[in-house]
């Protein structure tokens, strides 16, 4: 008998040899299944040997269950086994048997098997299976490894007899929906789980489970022979299953553990193991990373699996219904080509689309317009899947098809569902060939959480919600504007095309504008509408850029934007598209502060477009009057505000709204130093829940100092706050009056204690003076490590070269803003305005600055160099 160390060493050598074959650069999907079966066979042989050594004989049976029961084993998957006992066996009452079982399980671990074991009698198995569908599924795939064959066959017979195929189908489909919900119902997550995500291997396994439970077949070829799948569908399933399985196997090998998620850290390595490499443009720019090539292939496979999963499960459900004698659903004619069957659109014949290609797009128009329809039947889905080749250039040029597609866009309802269904069935990418190029395309800008096609459909959904009364509470101002908009389809078309040219290199806005111009011409869209759509696609980034990066208190900025927009109709359309676009990137990107900036820009521009020329003096007087009305509510002494306002210039009143001006005056008027006290006095810090809707608004009033902004940034970052916006102002008396918008995860439950803490600690930090502490070594996230952003620093003077715009782009990390502020302080740069934009793991910060050193070219280069070093630290 071979001893345990020798068994372990032999098993590891044999396994290593198989894994080497699996990881070889030339390994393909073709030999994958055989390798996985050999890995399972190795484990089987070791288990038999250990079973024999443990003295576990005829009364018991050892069965493989779960994935191991299928006779396939991934490199680091668990070896799931069942120790099956005859009814009446009590392990706890038989110390000798218990010791042998424990010795067997311990020996399995010692031999290098990652074992998952259960010890049950035959009756226990049936009882557990009746209560838990997961146990039922695991036992469904059981196979005998060694031991009592008669006991195992008795278990299989009783298990199959107790299994209710219909109930099992319902339980597994409900379980699948819950699993899909956990993964946000999309196969297009940026770090998908190739086993559990929608379109993953689990979606294929569930088909075989329910088919096996209903005795409809145990393989794809059997399902094809029994008419549940076509031979073409079976081939497609096997091809995509092999690709997903190879990706999963390579993940295990590269991670050296069981890892089923295509996390950013591993995507590049997995891509290289497939032989993929990065692609560059003729000009030498990076066009597509190797990881993007891999992920696109993954997404296309996952999409195909999702389609085939839906088709086959619907077919199996219909077969189960007919076998159990359920009444056949009545067919209600919609027109001569389609029927309605249980709320689904059913084609009148399997070859409908081959005979009448116009019916392809008509399907989705009916889906929008027919009351009570909630989807497509299995027969319709299959017919669509099998005629993708018909949607060729001639199909796209067909005037009838173009008219039908335009009618789909122009329907008053159902646009979101129709477009999503067209994408799921591959019709959208086949009809709009330019859309096909961005299906499954990742966006490694670290703040989009969707692929380009899913982002586009999310933006389309967001625009549509502005026009639905039930969603008016989400963004009331947008819904108010949408209520007065006469042609929603113009915005839908712009949403569909706004990012359609992503990934080509160059300016995707302008490339997209050219694409939508061609689309409008081909589809006969009126010139005025076409020009508006083209404008929206070409300018869809401009409004967010100006709102988040430029000084909205500058009349010149507003006037220039007004000239760019041209009229109120374009401004309103661009505002609605911009809000929908930002919301469609990631749940984390949109916040109330960005919403306020966009709304402010909209309102300021609207006044200019309405013929009202910017009049800074009149605006300031209006704000002062409004602020005095607010101050009157707080019973301040007569003209208490005057001491503060007399020290402030036009710039202050232009940059703050009336509510902020009143808040400042209420808290600071009695703390304004008398003439001759400019360098003395105690720092005043006041904080409140931000009126914008999230985080805190913090006011700092203190004698000005060169490193004040850096000191404040250092405090906020040390205390766990993120700065969204800073308005910096130095009064005539030499005191700084700064206002910050900050957010933290601690709000809103503990805001009172938080406000007290900020007011006390920040004042102490400022008054402490002394040298600035070194910046902390902030932890860099996984995503930043995998997809680092090259830091960028740009200094641009205004027309008079008196003030400069400093733009910074870099990967985000703790302490980044403080590091920037230290450089500015070191060079005695005065900060007037700071706008901090965090886009996932990327920051786009803009600072309005001035200072003597900025007038010297040599000093400018030094500042830019030091900033780049700080960004890379």
Secondary structure by P-SEA (a helix, b strand, c coil): cccaaaaaaaaaaaaaaaaaaaacccccccaaaaaaaaaaaaaaaaaaaaaaaacccccbbbbbccccccccccccccbbbbbcccccccccccaaaaaaaaaaaaaaaaaccbbbbbbbcaaaaaaaaaccaaaaaaacccccccccaaaaaaaaaaaaaaccaaaaaaaaaaaaaaaaaaacccccccccccccccccaaaaaaaaaaaaaacccccaaaaaaaccccaaaaaaaaaaaaaaaaaaaaaaaaacccccccccccaaaaaaaabbbbbbcccccccccaaaaaaaaaaaaaaaaaaaaaaaaaaaaaaaaaaacccccbbbbccccbbbcccbbbbcccccccccccaaaaaaaaaacccccccccaaaaaaaaaacccccccccccaaaaaaaaaaaacccaaaaaaaaaaaaaaaaaaaaaaaaacccccccccccccaaaaaaaaaaaaaaaaccccccccaaaaaaaaacccaaaaaaaaacccccccccccaaaaaaaaaaaaaaaacccaaaaaaaaaaaaccaaaaaaacccccccaaaaaaaaaaaccaaaaaaaaaaaaaaaaaaccccccaaaaaaaaaaaaaaaaaaacccccaaaaaaaaaaaaaaaaaaaccccccaaaaaaaccaaaaaaccaaaaaaaaacccccccccccccbbbbbbbbcccccccbbbbbbbcccccaaaaaaaaaaaaacccccbbbbbbccccbbbbbbbbbccccccaaaaaaaaaacaaaaaaacccccccccccccccccccccccbbbbbbbcccccbbbbbbbcccccaaaaaaaaaaaaacccccbbbbbbcccccbbbbbccccccccaaaaaaaaaaaaaaaac
